[in-house]
């Protein structure tokens, strides 16, 4: 690594860094290249987002003065035209007792550099996303003084979990934490790219894992068996995720050939895990996916195809409103679920909506994969309607319903108790929504357009209204009105 020739140049660099300047600007003011500045920040374990705007040193100084005067960090930053995050950054440093060298000749403390394994560690580097050498030194001092983890964390301005993990990772068997060795170990762990643990097919760990898979053992069983058989041999310790990565990501050669017959699932590709936001029902084998829906539905060629979803009320109330909207005419229907939205309750709310419709307007319904539709087979049978299910995390496949729900939030705000709305209230809200002129309908309302298609006469301004050209052809392609 190319070293900076003078300590004063590096002090100027860190002074500019404290002011919020970019690495390029700090390097230019210190008198060395941008690449040297990048190497200094990497060696110090700090980072700044690429392309960060140059901060005004005077504004930074004014912001720090406001924070010291008791103004909240975010408000102080905004008053000085800076980012909220910069205000919070300096507030943490002030609370932790760090110096604020926003002007002058830089840090007065002598520069301490440790040459360990050919890596330069700058003790004057400010903290970044990773723990720096100065912070590790403070952790060691706090531990030596008998301070608790919480007290050390508050002292250095870091979360308690960060300090706890650092001590657990780098404390020796005799209970001693040595910050220089910890810093060197952190740099070694951060080296990229890392070779895969199971990349060496000749290693005994690879042989053990491969034999375990052949014996129909799961990765979890292999991991715990390794710890039983080799309790003191760290080279033979591995986590289950490493085995899965070797199978699904880095699999090649012999290990790849053993994948399909080794894993109980028989998969050679990783299965996607559901997140907390994805509500997947337990009827996956029985539902009809949206990919099997007729093309006429996607093109809005024929009326009678609906999209639906639940609008949830406050968590405390457990209430909901079922919303369904017709794709061609954007005609909406609402059904209240005041006491919950289980599968049975959803069924009893939806069936009356569709049985009240003319037969030619009851062709299909597209819903998401929520558990409230677990009784979809019963709903389809009772309401005489086909039900299709959209793909997970694909709201655009029910775009008409999503748009309608957005309009309904004017009447049914988020976080409110929806059980207070009676059936009459919901009917009035639906009537209000269905009386809105729509551009897609030639500025007819959904109620008017549907009435015209069903054969009713609608007179506006003394004229008998007709469907717009984009919908007019529907009257010719549907003889079952």
ABEGO torsion letter per residue (X at the ends): XBBBABAAAAAAAAAAAAAGBBAAAAAAAAGBBAAAAAAAAAAAGBBBBBGBBBBBAAAAAAAAAAAAAGBBAAAAAAAAGBBAAAAAAAAAAAAAGBBBBABEAEBABBBBBBBBGGBBBBAABBBBABBBAAAAAAAAAAAAAGBBAAAAAAAAGBBAAAAAAAAAAABBAAGBBBAAAAAAAAAAAABOBBBBAAABAABAAAAAAAAAAAAGBBAAAAAAAAAAABAABAAABBBAAAAAAAAAAABBEAAAAAAAAABAAGBABBBBBBBAABBBBAAAAABBBAAABBAAAAAGABBGBBBBBBBBBBAAAGBBBBBBBBAAAGBBBBBBBAAEBBAAAAAAAAAAAAAABBAAABABBBBBABAAAAAAAAAAAAAGBBBBBBBBGBAAAAAAAAAAAAAAAAABBBGBBAAABBAAAAAAAAAAAAABBBAAAGGBBAAAAAAAAAGBBBBBGGBBBBBBAAAAAAAAABAAX
